[in-house]
Amino acid sequence: MSLPEAVRPRRPHALALVTALFPALYVVYRDANGACPADADCLGATHVGYALAGLAGSYLFAVLAVAVVDAESLAADSPLARLALFPSDLTLGVLGAIVAGLGAYAVASLAGAVPTAVDAALAPVGLLVGLPFAATAAALVLVGSAVSATPPLAFRYAVVAGSLALTGGWVFALATGAAALVRRASAVEPDRE
């Protein structure tokens, strides 16, 4: 496979892309939010550049991950692998809408444009989307309390990065499930390749 063919966006890239993208963009968001004084606009060209670099790095990770595995044979052996590696157009559309919504919310929150009432109303959505991250954070606190010790910083960073990657996979699963519900509700035939 030639280099242009290898880096061309394909369906198998979607899952690997979101699992790498969530940790990368979380780091950018935390940096922008942490350096932000209260009630100030925290959006800057530097953080936009970091976000674009995170997106490019995540895409490169997806390309490399798909190059390592044989997506066709995995999909032929397992229906679950088929859903993960060859998502339908509807699944990709729902995934795109979820990721765009999350991105818009993150940008609006950094700009200070999210009213408190809207923020509170969206908290259940945030909990649903961030369930793996929240569960892992809670487990880390519980284990730390049980052993009366704080885990090393490198371990905590690894756990956070892993939980964010799981969150990306969870969002992909949510998009797959939502697409299946929409397909059933509208009696739309599944995509044919």
C-alpha positions as CSV (number, residue, x, y, z in Angstrom):
1,M,0.0,0.0,0.0
2,S,1.4,3.4,-1.0
3,L,1.8,6.2,1.5
4,P,-1.1,8.3,0.1
5,E,-3.4,5.3,0.2
6,A,-2.3,4.5,3.8
7,V,-3.1,8.0,5.1
8,R,-6.3,8.4,3.3
9,P,-9.2,8.5,5.8
10,R,-11.0,5.1,6.0
11,R,-13.7,3.7,8.3
12,P,-11.2,1.6,10.4
13,H,-9.5,4.8,11.5
14,A,-12.6,6.1,13.4
15,L,-12.3,4.1,16.6
16,A,-8.5,4.5,16.9
17,L,-8.8,8.2,16.2
18,V,-11.3,8.9,18.9
19,T,-9.5,6.8,21.5
20,A,-6.3,8.8,20.8
21,L,-8.1,12.2,20.3
22,F,-9.8,12.3,23.7
23,P,-6.6,12.2,25.8
24,A,-4.8,14.6,23.5
25,L,-7.5,17.2,23.5
26,Y,-8.1,16.8,27.2
27,V,-4.5,17.8,27.8
28,V,-5.0,20.9,25.7
29,Y,-8.3,21.8,27.4
30,R,-6.8,21.3,30.9
31,D,-3.8,23.5,30.0
32,A,-6.1,26.3,28.6
33,N,-8.5,26.0,31.5
34,G,-5.7,25.9,34.2
35,A,-4.0,29.0,32.9
36,C,-7.2,30.9,32.7
37,P,-8.1,33.5,35.3
38,A,-11.7,33.6,36.5
39,D,-14.2,35.2,34.1
40,A,-11.7,35.6,31.3
41,D,-11.6,34.4,27.6
42,C,-9.1,31.5,27.6
43,L,-9.0,30.9,23.9
44,G,-5.7,31.6,22.3
45,A,-3.8,30.8,19.1
46,T,-1.4,28.7,21.0
47,H,-4.1,26.4,22.3
48,V,-5.7,26.2,18.9
49,G,-2.3,25.1,17.5
50,Y,-2.0,22.5,20.3
51,A,-5.5,21.2,19.5
52,L,-4.6,20.9,15.8
53,A,-1.3,19.1,16.7
54,G,-3.3,16.8,18.9
55,L,-5.7,16.0,16.1
56,A,-2.9,15.4,13.7
57,G,-1.1,13.2,16.2
58,S,-4.3,11.3,16.9
59,Y,-4.9,10.7,13.2
60,L,-1.3,9.5,12.8
61,F,-1.9,7.1,15.7
62,A,-5.0,5.8,13.9
63,V,-3.3,5.3,10.6
64,L,-0.4,3.4,12.3
65,A,-2.9,1.3,14.4
66,V,-4.9,0.3,11.4
67,A,-1.7,-0.5,9.4
68,V,-0.7,-2.9,12.2
69,V,-3.9,-4.9,12.3
70,D,-5.7,-6.8,9.5
71,A,-9.1,-5.1,9.7
72,E,-10.6,-7.2,7.0
73,S,-9.9,-10.5,8.7
74,L,-10.8,-9.2,12.1
75,A,-14.2,-8.0,10.8
76,A,-14.8,-11.3,9.0
77,D,-14.1,-13.2,12.3
78,S,-16.2,-11.1,14.7
79,P,-19.4,-9.1,14.3
80,L,-18.2,-6.8,17.2
81,A,-15.0,-6.1,15.3
82,R,-17.0,-5.4,12.2
83,L,-19.0,-2.8,14.1
84,A,-15.8,-1.3,15.5
85,L,-13.7,-1.3,12.4
86,F,-16.3,-0.7,9.7
87,P,-18.9,1.7,11.2
88,S,-21.9,2.7,9.1
89,D,-22.4,6.1,7.6
90,L,-25.1,6.8,10.2
91,T,-22.7,5.8,13.0
92,L,-20.0,8.1,11.7
93,G,-22.5,10.9,11.4
94,V,-23.7,10.4,15.0
95,L,-20.1,10.2,16.2
96,G,-19.3,13.4,14.3
97,A,-22.2,15.1,15.8
98,I,-21.3,14.0,19.4
99,V,-17.6,15.0,19.0
100,A,-18.6,18.3,17.4
101,G,-21.0,19.0,20.3
102,L,-18.4,18.1,22.9
103,G,-15.9,20.3,21.1
104,A,-18.3,23.2,20.8
105,Y,-19.1,22.9,24.5
106,A,-15.4,22.8,25.4
107,V,-14.7,25.9,23.3
108,A,-17.7,27.8,24.7
109,S,-16.7,26.9,28.2
110,L,-13.2,28.2,27.7
111,A,-14.7,31.4,26.2
112,G,-17.0,31.8,29.2
113,A,-20.1,31.6,27.0
114,V,-21.9,28.8,28.7
115,P,-24.6,30.1,31.1
116,T,-24.7,28.4,34.5
117,A,-28.2,27.0,33.9
118,V,-27.2,25.4,30.6
119,D,-24.1,24.0,32.2
120,A,-26.2,22.4,35.0
121,A,-28.7,21.1,32.5
122,L,-25.9,19.4,30.5
123,A,-24.3,17.8,33.6
124,P,-26.2,14.4,33.0
125,V,-25.0,14.4,29.4
126,G,-21.4,15.0,30.6
127,L,-21.7,12.2,33.1
128,L,-23.0,9.8,30.5
129,V,-20.3,10.7,28.0
130,G,-17.5,10.7,30.7
131,L,-18.7,7.6,32.5
132,P,-15.4,5.6,32.1
133,F,-13.4,8.7,33.1
134,A,-15.6,9.3,36.2
135,A,-15.5,5.6,37.2
136,T,-11.8,5.4,36.9
137,A,-11.2,8.6,38.9
138,A,-13.5,7.3,41.6
139,A,-11.7,4.0,41.7
140,L,-8.4,5.7,41.9
141,V,-9.5,7.8,44.9
142,L,-11.0,4.7,46.6
143,V,-7.9,2.6,46.1
144,G,-5.7,5.5,47.3
145,S,-7.9,5.9,50.4
146,A,-7.9,2.1,51.1
147,V,-4.2,1.8,51.0
148,S,-3.7,5.2,52.7
149,A,-1.2,6.3,50.0
150,T,-1.2,8.5,47.0
151,P,-0.1,6.6,43.8
152,P,2.9,7.9,42.0
153,L,2.3,10.8,39.6
154,A,3.3,8.8,36.6
155,F,0.8,6.1,37.5
156,R,-2.0,8.6,37.9
157,Y,-1.2,10.2,34.5
158,A,-1.3,6.7,32.9
159,V,-4.6,6.0,34.6
160,V,-6.1,9.3,33.4
161,A,-4.8,8.8,29.9
162,G,-6.2,5.3,29.8
163,S,-9.5,6.3,31.1
164,L,-9.7,9.1,28.6
165,A,-8.9,6.6,25.8
166,L,-11.7,4.4,27.2
167,T,-14.0,7.4,27.1
168,G,-13.3,7.8,23.4
169,G,-14.2,4.2,22.9
170,W,-17.3,4.6,25.0
171,V,-18.4,7.6,22.9
172,F,-17.8,5.5,19.8
173,A,-20.0,2.7,21.4
174,L,-22.7,5.3,22.2
175,A,-22.7,6.6,18.6
176,T,-23.0,3.0,17.4
177,G,-25.9,2.3,19.7
178,A,-27.6,5.7,18.9
179,A,-27.2,5.0,15.2
180,A,-28.8,1.5,15.6
181,L,-31.8,3.1,17.5
182,V,-32.2,5.8,14.8
183,R,-32.0,3.1,12.1
184,R,-34.7,1.0,13.8
185,A,-36.9,4.0,14.5
186,S,-36.8,5.2,10.9
187,A,-36.6,1.7,9.3
188,V,-33.6,2.8,7.3
189,E,-31.7,0.0,5.7
190,P,-28.1,-0.5,7.0
191,D,-25.3,0.9,4.7
192,R,-24.1,-1.4,2.0
193,E,-20.5,-1.3,1.0
